[in-house]
Amino acid sequence: MSILCVGEMLIDFMPGKEGPQSFIANPGGAPANVAVCIARNGGQAVGIPALPYRAEIDAE
């Protein structure tokens, strides 16, 4: 049995090692976290991520 995880893909910014103003971008979000948890426990997960639309970024 496969479990389908559908939802928004987010980017989590974690502190970097280069100083207080550096960050490392890591993909995440609840649906991705659920899919990883299922796979780590021996299940089969399929994901359909959706990236959020950000007008202020896309307008640049």
C-alpha distances in whole Angstrom, upper triangle without the diagonal:
4,7,10,13,16,20,23,23,26,29,30,33,34,38,39,41,44,45,45,44,42,38,35,32,28,25,24,23,21,18,18,19,15,13,16,15,11,12,15,13,11,8,7,9,11,14,17,20,23,26,29,32,35,38,41,39,38,42,43
4,6,10,13,16,19,20,23,25,26,30,31,35,36,38,41,42,42,41,38,35,31,29,25,22,20,20,18,14,15,16,13,10,13,13,10,10,14,13,11,7,5,5,7,10,13,16,19,23,25,28,31,35,37,35,35,38,40
4,6,10,13,16,17,20,23,24,27,29,32,34,37,39,40,39,39,36,32,29,27,23,20,18,17,14,11,12,13,10,8,11,11,8,10,13,13,12,8,6,5,6,8,11,14,17,20,22,26,29,32,34,33,32,36,37
4,6,10,13,14,18,20,22,26,27,31,33,36,38,39,38,37,35,31,28,25,22,18,16,15,13,9,11,13,10,8,12,13,10,12,15,15,15,11,9,6,5,6,8,10,13,17,19,22,25,29,31,29,29,33,34
4,7,10,11,14,17,19,22,24,28,29,33,35,36,35,33,31,27,25,22,18,15,13,11,9,5,7,9,7,6,10,11,10,12,15,15,16,12,11,7,6,5,6,8,11,14,16,19,22,26,28,26,26,30,31
4,7,9,13,16,18,22,24,28,29,33,35,35,34,33,31,27,25,21,18,15,13,11,10,6,8,11,10,9,13,14,14,15,18,19,19,16,14,10,9,6,5,6,8,11,13,16,19,22,25,24,23,27,29
4,7,10,13,15,19,21,25,27,31,32,33,31,30,28,24,22,19,16,13,11,8,8,6,8,11,11,11,14,15,16,17,19,21,22,19,17,13,12,8,7,5,6,9,10,13,16,19,22,21,20,24,26
4,6,10,12,16,19,22,24,28,29,30,28,26,25,21,19,16,14,11,9,7,8,7,9,11,12,13,15,17,18,19,21,22,24,21,20,16,14,10,9,6,5,6,6,10,13,16,18,17,17,21,22
4,7,10,13,16,20,21,25,26,27,25,24,22,18,16,12,10,7,6,5,8,8,7,10,12,12,13,16,17,17,19,21,23,21,19,15,14,10,9,5,6,5,7,11,13,16,18,16,17,20,21
4,6,10,13,16,18,22,23,23,22,20,18,15,13,10,8,6,5,5,9,10,9,11,13,14,14,17,19,19,20,23,24,23,22,18,17,13,13,9,9,7,8,11,12,16,16,15,16,19,20
4,6,10,13,14,18,19,20,19,17,15,11,10,6,5,5,6,7,11,13,11,12,15,16,15,18,20,20,21,24,25,24,23,20,19,16,16,12,12,9,10,13,13,16,16,14,16,19,19
4,6,10,12,16,17,18,16,15,13,9,8,6,5,6,6,8,11,14,12,12,15,16,15,17,20,21,20,23,25,25,24,21,21,18,18,15,15,13,13,16,16,19,19,17,19,22,22
4,7,9,13,14,14,12,11,9,6,6,5,6,9,10,12,15,17,15,15,19,20,19,20,24,24,23,26,28,28,28,25,24,21,22,18,18,16,16,18,17,20,19,17,19,22,21
4,6,10,12,12,11,11,9,5,5,7,7,11,11,14,17,19,17,16,20,21,19,20,24,24,22,25,28,28,28,26,26,23,24,21,21,19,19,22,20,24,22,20,23,26,24
4,7,9,8,7,8,6,5,6,9,11,14,15,17,20,23,21,20,23,24,22,24,27,27,26,28,31,31,32,29,29,27,28,24,25,22,22,24,23,26,24,22,25,27,26
4,6,7,7,8,5,4,6,9,11,15,17,20,23,25,22,21,25,26,23,25,29,28,26,30,32,33,32,30,30,28,29,26,26,24,24,26,24,27,25,23,25,28,26
4,6,8,9,7,8,9,13,15,18,20,23,26,28,25,24,28,29,26,27,31,30,28,31,34,35,35,33,33,31,32,29,30,27,28,29,28,30,28,26,29,31,29
4,7,8,6,8,10,14,16,20,22,25,28,30,28,27,31,31,29,30,34,33,31,35,37,38,37,35,35,33,34,31,31,28,28,30,28,30,27,25,28,30,27
4,6,6,9,11,15,18,21,23,25,28,31,28,28,31,32,30,31,35,34,33,36,38,39,39,37,37,34,35,32,31,29,28,30,27,30,27,25,28,30,27
4,6,8,12,15,17,21,22,24,27,29,27,27,30,32,29,31,34,34,33,36,38,39,39,36,36,34,34,31,30,27,27,28,26,28,25,23,27,28,26
4,7,10,13,16,19,21,23,26,29,27,26,30,31,29,31,34,34,33,36,38,39,38,36,35,32,32,29,28,25,24,25,23,25,22,20,24,25,22
4,7,10,13,17,19,21,24,27,24,24,28,28,26,28,32,31,30,33,36,36,35,33,33,30,30,26,26,23,23,24,22,24,22,20,23,25,22
4,7,10,13,15,17,21,23,20,20,24,25,23,25,28,28,27,30,32,32,32,29,29,26,26,23,23,20,20,22,20,22,20,18,21,23,21
4,6,10,12,15,19,20,18,18,22,22,20,22,25,24,24,27,29,29,28,26,26,23,24,20,21,18,19,21,20,23,21,19,21,24,22
4,7,9,12,16,17,15,15,19,19,18,20,23,22,22,25,27,27,26,23,23,20,20,17,17,14,15,17,17,20,19,16,18,21,20
4,6,10,13,14,11,12,15,15,14,16,19,18,18,22,23,23,22,20,19,17,17,14,15,14,15,18,18,21,21,18,20,23,23
4,7,11,11,8,10,13,13,12,15,17,16,17,20,22,21,20,17,16,13,14,11,12,11,13,16,16,20,20,18,19,23,22
4,7,8,6,6,10,10,10,12,15,15,16,18,20,19,18,15,15,12,13,10,12,11,12,16,17,21,21,19,21,24,24
4,6,6,6,9,10,11,12,14,16,17,19,21,19,18,15,15,12,12,9,10,10,11,15,16,20,21,19,21,24,25
4,5,5,6,9,10,10,12,14,15,17,19,17,17,13,14,11,12,10,12,13,14,17,19,23,24,23,24,27,28
4,5,5,6,9,10,11,12,14,16,17,15,14,10,10,8,9,8,10,12,14,17,20,23,25,23,24,27,29
4,5,5,6,9,10,11,12,14,16,14,13,10,10,7,9,8,11,12,14,18,20,23,25,23,24,27,28
4,5,5,6,9,10,11,12,15,13,13,11,12,10,13,12,14,15,17,21,22,26,27,25,26,30,30
4,5,5,6,9,10,11,13,11,11,9,10,10,12,12,15,17,18,22,24,28,29,28,29,32,33
4,5,5,6,9,10,11,9,8,5,7,7,10,11,14,16,19,22,25,28,30,28,28,32,33
4,5,5,6,9,10,9,10,8,10,10,13,13,16,18,20,24,26,30,31,29,29,33,33
4,5,5,6,9,9,10,9,12,12,16,16,19,21,23,26,28,32,33,31,32,36,36
4,6,5,7,5,7,6,10,11,15,16,19,21,24,27,30,33,35,33,33,37,38
4,5,5,5,6,6,9,11,15,16,20,22,24,28,30,34,35,33,33,37,38
4,6,7,9,10,13,14,18,19,22,24,26,30,32,36,37,34,35,39,39
4,6,9,10,14,16,20,21,24,26,28,32,34,38,39,37,38,41,42
4,7,10,13,16,19,21,25,27,30,33,35,39,40,38,39,42,43
4,6,10,13,17,19,22,25,27,31,33,37,39,37,37,40,41
4,7,10,14,16,20,22,25,29,31,35,37,35,34,38,39
4,7,10,12,16,19,22,25,28,31,33,31,31,35,36
4,7,10,13,16,19,22,25,29,31,29,28,32,33
4,6,10,13,16,19,22,25,27,25,25,28,29
4,7,10,13,16,19,22,24,23,22,25,27
4,7,10,13,16,19,21,19,19,22,24
4,6,9,12,15,18,16,16,19,21
4,7,9,12,15,13,12,16,17
4,6,10,12,11,11,14,16
4,6,9,9,8,11,13
4,6,6,6,9,11
4,5,5,6,9
4,6,5,7
4,5,6
4,6
4
